[in-house]
Amino acid sequence: MLPARHRLRSSADFAAVFRGARGSGGSRSGSRLIVVHANSTDARAGQPPRVGLVVSKAVGNAVVRNRTKRVLRALMSVRIAQLPDGVDVVVRANASLPGSSTQALGQDLDRLLATVLRRVSPQKGR
């Protein structure tokens, strides 16, 4: 479970990450299973990293979506220490995610997080 201080909650926070991932200060990288968006702003400097999950109805019925969220939450709670302070991350599940192994998902997540954090980190000092 992700602690409350590490969770994105409002739609404005999610929108800021999605907008930032397309512009300066952010990054986005994807695979067949998930897309990871990250954004870092001066306003969040020094604050703990936050994570949000997006699992749409395209992923499956309610049972499948909830299981997907539980798996993604568990994977991100282990990786929260990797994230630098002031970074917001959103993990979006693609429709092909159900049926894939947790191990494959974890490997994808590690690779994509490394990619977006590498792109976001140099911009952090702006």
FIPAVO-505753 format. One record per residue: residue in one letter; x, y, z of N, C-alpha, C, CB in turn. Coordinates in steps of 0.05 Angstrom, whole numbers, plus 5000, padded with zeros to 4 digits. Atoms other than C-alpha are relative to their C-alpha. Glycine has a CB too. Example, Ala and Ser with C-alpha at 12.3 -4.5 7.8 and 13.67 -1.06 7.14 Angstrom:
# FIPAVO-505753
a501849765000524649105156501850245000498050015025s498449764999527349795143498550225014500950094971
# end
This chain:
# FIPAVO-505753
m501749765000500050005000501850255000498150005025l498549755001502550694983499050185023499650144973p500849814979502651185042498650244987502450095016a501649785011497951785033501850224989498250115022r498349785009503752275025501349944973502150065020h498850085026506051874963497849954979501649755004r502250055019499251864927499150264987497749875014l501349785014496652334874497049965004500750004969r502850034993489452484891498150154982499550095028s501949835015486253054852500449974970500350295009s499850015030484753074778501850214990497250034988a498249795008488653724774502949905002499650255018d497350114998494953354798500649814977500349855027f499650195023493952804746500350164974497649814998a499849845024492753324692502750154998497750214999a497549875000499053694712502349814991500750125027v498050195008503153064704499849944970499749745017f500350065029500152904636500850234983497049934995r499249765015501153624612503050035001498650255011g497149974996508253644640501549794985500749995029a498650225014510052974608500250064970498549745004r499949935029508753284539501750254996497350054989g498549755003512453934554502650005015498350235009s497549974985518454194592499549915029501150294999g500150094972519853884660498949725003498350195015g501150274997516753214644500949814979497050025000s499350205019517352574607497949784999502849885006r501950225003513351984581501449784985497450094986s498950235014515351284561498049775002502849925011g502050215000511150684543500949744989497650094986s499650275011510949944527497349894993501549825020r502550135007505749444506498249985024500749714990l501650044976503449374579499250265014501549835019i500549754984503950064611501350244987501049975029v498749745007505650794599500650145026498150174981v499249854976509451184652500450294993502649875013h499849725003508751934656501450115025497250144995a498749884976513252354702500250304995502849885005n499849715001513553094718501350105025497250134996s498749884977517953514763499850304997503049915001t500349715001516554244780501450125024497050084999d498749864978519954764823498250025025500950284991a501949984978513654814865500049765018497250054990r500050254984514454084888502849935010499049784983a497350064992521954134902500149945030501950234993g499750074972523753784967497849855012500550255016q502250154990517053454975500249714991497350124991p499750285007516252694974498849944972498649825021p501150075026514952364907497249895003501749784986r502750104999507752194890499549834975498050245000v500750205021504751634847497049994996501249725007g502850045006498151574812499749774980498750264988l500550225018495050994774497550064983499649745016v502349975018490351014714499449734987500550234978v500850265012486650374696497250044989500149775022s502649945012481050484647498349754995500450144973k501850225006475150044628501049824977497250094995a498950155022479049824567501649765010501650184982v498450214989483249394613498349755007501450105026g501750234994477348954633497750085019501649785013n502249944981471448894681501150095027498249755003a499249884975471649154752501949825015497550055018v498250194986474948524780502850024989498949714997v497449985013480548564729501450275006499749954970r498849734994481549314739501050025028497950224994n499249984972481849254814502549835006497849915019r497650164997486848684811502450144987499649724986t497849865013491049084762501050235018499050114973k499349784983490949684809501649905025497650165010r498650114977493049244868502849924993498549755011v497450085009498848954829501850244995499949824974l498449765006501249634804500750155026498450194981r499549874974500549934874502249865015497550015017a497950154986504749374904502750044986499249705000l497549965014510049444850501250285005499749954970m499049724996510450204859500850055029497850194992s499349964972510650164935502849915006498049865019v497350104997517049764930502050194986500349714987r498249835015520050254880499950305007499349984970i500349714993517950914914502650125009497850035021a497549894990524850984945501950084977501449795018q498449935023527951024875499450274989499549794977l500949755011524051644859501250245014496950025000p498949764987527352314872497850185011501850174981d502049824988523852834915499050194979501250155024g501249815018519053294879499049904974502050214994v500950115025517252814823497349875004502149784990d502650135002510152604806500149804977497750214997v500050215020509251954768497249894997502049775008v502650135006502951674735500649754983498050194986v499750245015502750954712497349944988501049765018r502550055014497450824659500149724988499550214977a500250275010495350104644498849994972498449825020n501150045027494349904572498149765000502349964979a502050225001488849424550501349724999498350044976s498650265003494048864538501249915027502150014979l498850074974496148854612498949755013499750235019p501050244988491348324638501149754986496949994999g498950245011494247634630503049994999498949954973s497150004999501447854634501049945028501250274990s499050074974505847614690500950245016502449804997t499149784983507548054749503050054997499449935030q497149985005514947914736500550174975501349734998a499749845025514348184664499250295004498449874978l501049734994510448784689502150155016497349995015g498049884983515748924742502550084983500849825022q497749945017521348894690499450244982500849754983d500949775016517449364644500050265016497249944988l500249774983516149834701502850115007498449945026d497249914994523549854721501350144977501749765009r498849895024525749994650498850274993499649814976l501349755007520550544638500550215021497049954997l499449814979521750874706502850114996499749875028a497349915005529150904691500250204977501949764995t500149825023527751224624498950275006498449874977v501349744995523051764648501550165022497149965009l498549864979527151924711502650114989500649815023r497649895012533452004669499450264985501249784981r500849765015529752514626499150225018497849934980v501149794982526552884684502250115018497749885018s498049924981532552914731501850244992501849775007p498349775007537053394691498450265000501249954972q501649765001531153874685499250095028497549954983k500949944973529953864760501250265011500649775018g498749764989534954424773499150264988502949974996r500949755013531354924728498450175018498449934975
# end
